[in-house]
Amino acid sequence: MTRDEMMAAVKAEMPERRWTHTLGVMATSVVLAERFGGDPERAERAAILHDVAKYWPTARMETIIREQHLPEELLHYDKELWHAPVGAFVAQRDYGVDDPEILDAIRYHTSGREGMTRMDKIVCLADYMEPGREFPGVAHIRELAEHSLEQALIAGFDSTISYLLQQGKRIFPLTVAARNDLILRLREAEE
Ligand SMILES: Nc1ncnc2c1ncn2[C@@H]1O[C@H](COP(=O)(O)OP(=O)(O)O)[C@@H](O)[C@H]1O
């Protein structure tokens, strides 16, 4: 599937404002890949598809999680988390994506994970800081992203975790693991 065909098909899956967000994540992923030595073209592909399942009905996502043996633990956490692993499955099945790094960047763009690849980090951070995003702390994340992919992403995870704490919501542990891992690796690199 060409880039244009993929964009047209994904656009049809979502409301206009979410497509605008997707365009922002695409542009930001390219900038971050260029800045931090990633692959802009592949990062952009992941960005096009990252929210492909965002507006799928809950039941449809749940069926895929069960049938495809995606982590069922997800079903006990915020539904906002589901579209990411479901999106990776859809990218492979319906869009013919077979690049494991692109699929992982889609799969982990909301939760993060331990041992994030550069592409995982780029797409996840781009999702936090694309130009349309407005939330407390986003300016700080953008500042950090001028020089550190990891520090900016840690600040992104901090904002999600703080929000979940304030709301009294459960925290899917992969995000905590992702944050801990990034901090540990940064410390080790400093030593
Ligand atoms: N570790 C987590 N545990 C529980 N919910 C989470 C976690 N990480 C993210 N979320 C939920 O997912 C939302 C963000 O999902 P995201 O894909 O970025 O959606 P959007 O693009 O609409 O912000 C958060 O606002 C929160 O509700």
The ligand as a Gaussian input file, in Angstrom:
#p B3LYP/6-31G(d) Opt

LIG

0 1
 N       -0.436000       3.310000      32.078000
 C       -1.696000       3.654000      31.877000
 N       -2.671000       3.160000      32.674000
 C       -3.949000       3.499000      32.486000
 N       -4.374000       4.336000      31.546000
 C       -3.459000       4.868000      30.714000
 C       -2.079000       4.565000      30.829000
 N       -1.406000       5.220000      29.869000
 C       -2.318000       5.928000      29.178000
 N       -3.554000       5.718000      29.686000
 C       -4.800000       6.320000      29.216000
 O       -4.684000       6.580000      27.856000
 C       -4.850000       7.973000      27.609000
 C       -3.917000       8.439000      26.519000
 O       -4.058000       7.632000      25.395000
 P       -3.620000       8.159000      23.969000
 O       -3.490000       7.038000      23.030000
 O       -2.456000       9.067000      24.075000
 O       -4.921000       8.888000      23.633000
 P       -5.105000      10.341000      23.197000
 O       -4.299000      10.380000      21.928000
 O       -6.566000      10.467000      23.024000
 O       -4.531000      11.172000      24.327000
 C       -4.556000       8.645000      28.946000
 O       -5.209000       9.877000      29.032000
 C       -5.073000       7.628000      29.926000
 O       -6.471000       7.769000      30.099000

